[in-house]
Amino acid sequence: MSNDQTDMTIWEHLNELRRRLFAAVIALVITTAVSFLAANYFIEVLTEPVGGLKHLQAITVTENVGVFMRVALLGGVILGMPVIVYELLLYILPGLTSKEKRWVYVAVPAASLLFLAGVLFSFYIMLPKAIPFLLGFLNVPTTPRISDYIDFITNLMFWIGVSFETPLLIFVLAKFKVVSASQLIRYWRYAVVIIAVIAAVVTPTVDPINMSLLMVPLMGLYGLSIILAWLARR
């Protein structure tokens, strides 16, 4: 740790954090503004699993506007993820050695790609299985509200994207000697139980097939986490 970092007061730490968060928020505002230009296209893509906009309905006057804003914000988060992660990592950068700082430049694209992989997995693998099951349950004709539908799938895509960040989180924890590869191997049974609980909470349906669709990649990510934890300690 550098002398500058050691000599910083609590207020200087808070000012540094505020500066980094401000930069991240500015990046999010810019990327959300860019996302506004393509929000209509994003909405058309997001409604494909249900058969398009013609299979949805709006009830309140402001419902369509709220959906547009939500989709634009989600697009802004995805586009701004590299900058957001970079700014947050820069806040802890002074506490790292020069050799460790290079991992920041690996972590930024890795975090963005893992989050995007989770979003794409949920949209192209899970939703095409889950939506027909939910709409066809009990054979009752269903025309979902567009706000309910968009809230449902964007929440699902976001949290699965976050869960795909697990290997990077494990790598950071291993770098700071909080966990190790041997510990992850030793407690793999507990990991399976935790992953099953996460799959049960996140999965939109209760059937084991959809749970398995999420559990399999999460188990693969746990295996990747073990490898990254081993590399972090070397």
N, C-alpha and C positions, 0 to 999 in steps of 0.2 A: 504494500500500500504506500502511496506517495505521501510526502510530507504535507503537500497541499490538502490532500484528502483528510489526513489526520488532524490538521489544524482547523478544519472547517467547523464553525459553530452550528448549533442546531438550526438557527435561522438561515444560515447559508445553505444547509442541506435542504431545508424546506423551499427556499428560493430556487435552488437548482431543480428540485422536483417539479415546482410550479412551472418553471421554464420549459422543461421537457414535456409536461402534460399539455401546456399551451401549444407547443409545436405539434404534438400529436392531434390535438383538437383541430388546429388549423388544417392539417393534412386531411382529417376526416371531413371537414367542411368542403374542401376543394374536391375531394373524390366523390362526395355525395352530390355536389353540384354537377360534376361530370356524369354521374349515374342518372341524374334527372333526365338527361338527354336521351337515355336509352331505357328509361323505366317502362315505357309502353311495351317495348320489345321483351323486356324481362318478364313482365306480367303475362304476355302471351306464351312465353316458354314455360313459366311456372304453372300455368293452367293446363298444360298438355296432359299430365297424368289423369285429369278428370274429364278430358275431352274438349277442352277449350272454354273460352269465356261464355259461349252459348249455353253451357251446362251449369252456370252459376247465376246467382241473382243478388241484387242489392235492395235493401229494404229502407234504410235511412238515407237522407239527402246527402250527408257528408261521407257516406261509407266509401264511395269510390275514391274520393280525395285521400282519405286515410290509408287506403290500400296503396295508392300511388306513392305516398310519402314513405310508408313502411318498406316497400320494395326498393325505393331509391336509397334509403338509409342502409339497407342490407347490402346493396351493391356498393355503396360508399365504404362500408366496413371491409368488404372483401378487397376492393381496389386499394384501400389505404392501409391494409394489414402490414405490408413491409415497412412503411414509415412509422407506424404506431409501435411495432415491435422494436425497431431500431432506436427510437427515441427513449423507450423504456429501458432498453439495455444500456444506452449511453449514460443513464443515471447511475448505474452501478459500475460503469467502466473504470472510473478512477480507482476502485478498490481491487482491480485485477492486475496481475503482472502483465508485462508486455507480451509474454508468450501466450497468456490466456486471452488477451484482447483479440487475437486473430479468430477465435471461435465465434465472436460476435458476428463476423461477416459470413460465417457458415450458418449461424442460428437464424439470422433474419430471413434468408430465402427458404430455409428449412421450415420455419414456423408458418410462412405463407403457403408453401406447397402442401404441408400437412393439413392445414385448415381447408384449403381448396379441395384436397383429396377427400376429406370428410364430407364437404358440401356436395361434391359430384357423386360420391358413393350413395348418400342419402337420396339424391334426386333420381339417379339412373338405376339404382339397384333396389332400394327399399320402397320408395313411393310407388313405382309401378306394380308392386305386389300388395302394398298396404291399402291404397285408395280403392281398388275394385272390391277388396274384401270388406272394407268399412261401408262402402255405399251399397253393397249387395247383401249386407247382414239382415236377416229376417225377411228378405225380399220385399222391403218397404220402399216405394219410389221416393228418392231423395234428391232435392235440388239445393245444394249447400249455398249459404251466403258467402259472397266473395271475401268478406272480411274474415269470417271464421276460417275459411279454407286457406287464405294467405297467411293468417296468424299461425295456423296449425303447421303448415309445411315450412315456413321460415323459421319457426322455433325449432322444429326438428332438424333442419339443415344446419342451423347455427350451433346447437348443442352437440350434434355429431361432429361438426367441424372442430369444436373445442376439444372433444374427447380424442380426436386424432392427434392432438398436440402432446399426448402423454409421453411419447419417446423423448421429445425435446425437454419436457419438464424433468423426466428422470435423469437425463444427461446433466442438466444444471445441478440437480440435487447431488448427483454422484461427484460432480466437479467440486462441490463444496463439502464433500465427504459426509453427506447426510445418509446416503444409501450406497450400496455396493452391488456388483453383479452377483456375488455369492449369496447375499441376502435375498435378492429377487428370485434366485433359483430355489433357495430354501423355502420360501413362502409362496411358491407358485399355486398351491392349493387354495390359499386364501385369495390369491389374485383371481382365480377362476370364479370363486363365489362373488367377489366384488364386481367382476365383469358381468356376471349373470344378473346381478341386481341392477347395474347400470343399464343393461340391455332391456330389462323388464320395465324400467322407468322411462327410458327414452323411446323405446319401440312403440309405435302408434297402435299396434294390435297386440292381443294377448296370446296369439298362437305361437307355438314353438318354432315354426319355420321362420317367421320374421325375426324372432329373437336370435335364432342361429345365424341369420344373415348379418346381424350386427356383432354377435359374439366371435365369429370366426376372424374377421379383420382385427378386432380388438385384441384377441389372443395373439395374432401375428404381430401387432404393434407392441405387445408385452415382450415378445421374443426379441424384437428390434430394440426395445428399451434395455434388455439385458446386455446386448452387444454394445450399445452406446455407453452404458454404465461401465462396462469393462474398459472401453477405449478412454473414457474420461479419467479413470484412475491410473492409466499407464503414463 
